[in-house]
């Protein structure tokens, strides 16, 4: 009803004027953001135009050579491609895994509901490193999976699971799944159950109801969860390092190497900004495509 | 359109019986209202008919077809939800067309039928709006059109008027009844509002605690309630508890001896129900009636109610047409003595079960 009123609001409608505390409440948070996020980023951005010298490490300069190096080096292009691929696949898979569970959690009236929510949230309390160590115990040559397959005679020698892309995918999906589930759950909970019942009542089977009613209405949740998870995946550090091994390189570990091992700060800074920019661009492209689809439906539905 | 039969329909949640062996036959084109207080099982019954809740036992037949175990989308019922449940991302026309699309009705025919259905509820000009751009009453009519356009075997309404304001409620009520009559729809209507049920329905099913208390036409329920619950729920009743001394003579707990119809119950413990509007009030104490003192006079416009405390301590409320100026009754105020009379045949003897009204005696 509130929306209906807003649409029908008088053009000359008056807004209550007077002193508002609102803007002042933003001051502490704004200061924090400037001091701890914007300032370091600006410094880093400046670094990315400096020159690296093996003896002096960093020489003040204004050059684009760090960025040029990235785009001409097949190795680093490959690292970015791997990162984007891992992020895209993990986002998609976690979406597919999370949706049914999120739906179940949103709709259940069971008294186990809160237990289910806690079970989903619980992994977030364990750090990524600890969880990666857990996966090592599961996927290693002496790990549970190999042990099981050996003992039932499925394989005769341990299969290499650790330090493979597979291990990284599994590890990252496990990390991001809770975020996806919780985001989707809250959006699905906001969609009235009666809307689904109405579709069923009008003759729509479960698949049709999902496609025509539930999915379009939960698209904002898909976009929000997808964005959140994609950003997390793009910036994954601990999981690819611990589960992927030295051969498997993603952007976050690669730029960390530049800062610590090679001590090439200018190039590391450039990598950081390339990662940030590509994450931002891909996120914007992805959300626009999805919102277009959503908007398109609305345009079809708009008065002709 | 088809006949709907519920055969000993039952729903248990653990040890709680929500619907207790409800049997009902709704004729083709008949409008039946399920009426009762909240938690009486009426909505559960309706949702079992629609297929949203699986019964624990019993059978549901629509047009001769057993649909007890069919999923909702194979039942051919058209439901109007209390919240309307319109699809917020579809226009009015798309909402109404949804059911036709599911039935694979050819596009041209579907468009014609959507237009007809919207004209039927006088919303043809709003076909391209989104639901959130409509008022509550308009959304309600879209929900009606969406359910009706598919020509459902059974038309189901779940408290469809409860979200409308009082004036609109009256309008839509008349509209629903006209549509239902014109289209000859077999209809089940759930409501907790007895006035709504009395004015709309061909027959009423009064439920309480999952059990059907009485089925009948509005008049049957009003004139001959089967028990104290129905007597208190349909209209209002004064209830006097006591015993039937012999056929035709009732003695209340307060010691009042009253003549009652001689048919029916055997002597023993009983309750007596009496409609307030069947009682005549005369000023002053006199023989040939029940004497008491006025405790409260309530002016209601067309009618005035007198709450009268009898000598035995019991309370009876009488509702009479508001006296004209000059009528001696006009002068009667709280504390004055009055004489109450009523025809013996307006008393109804009932089994002394629990009643529906908490402030029994004084209504």
Boltz contact constraints between the chains, C-beta under 6 A:
constraints:
  - contact:
      token1: [A, 3]
      token2: [B, 132]
      max_distance: 6.0
  - contact:
      token1: [A, 194]
      token2: [B, 81]
      max_distance: 6.0
  - contact:
      token1: [A, 194]
      token2: [B, 83]
      max_distance: 6.0
  - contact:
      token1: [A, 194]
      token2: [B, 85]
      max_distance: 6.0
  - contact:
      token1: [A, 195]
      token2: [B, 85]
      max_distance: 6.0
  - contact:
      token1: [A, 197]
      token2: [B, 52]
      max_distance: 6.0
  - contact:
      token1: [A, 198]
      token2: [B, 85]
      max_distance: 6.0
  - contact:
      token1: [A, 200]
      token2: [B, 72]
      max_distance: 6.0
  - contact:
      token1: [A, 200]
      token2: [B, 73]
      max_distance: 6.0
  - contact:
      token1: [A, 201]
      token2: [B, 50]
      max_distance: 6.0
  - contact:
      token1: [A, 201]
      token2: [B, 72]
      max_distance: 6.0
  - contact:
      token1: [A, 201]
      token2: [B, 79]
      max_distance: 6.0
  - contact:
      token1: [A, 202]
      token2: [B, 98]
      max_distance: 6.0
  - contact:
      token1: [A, 202]
      token2: [B, 99]
      max_distance: 6.0
  - contact:
      token1: [A, 202]
      token2: [B, 102]
      max_distance: 6.0
  - contact:
      token1: [A, 203]
      token2: [B, 73]
      max_distance: 6.0
  - contact:
      token1: [A, 203]
      token2: [B, 99]
      max_distance: 6.0
  - contact:
      token1: [A, 203]
      token2: [B, 102]
      max_distance: 6.0
  - contact:
      token1: [A, 203]
      token2: [B, 103]
      max_distance: 6.0
  - contact:
      token1: [A, 204]
      token2: [B, 73]
      max_distance: 6.0
  - contact:
      token1: [A, 204]
      token2: [B, 102]
      max_distance: 6.0
  - contact:
      token1: [A, 205]
      token2: [B, 73]
      max_distance: 6.0
  - contact:
      token1: [A, 213]
      token2: [B, 87]
      max_distance: 6.0
  - contact:
      token1: [A, 216]
      token2: [B, 89]
      max_distance: 6.0
  - contact:
      token1: [A, 301]
      token2: [B, 91]
      max_distance: 6.0
  - contact:
      token1: [A, 303]
      token2: [B, 128]
      max_distance: 6.0
  - contact:
      token1: [A, 304]
      token2: [B, 128]
      max_distance: 6.0
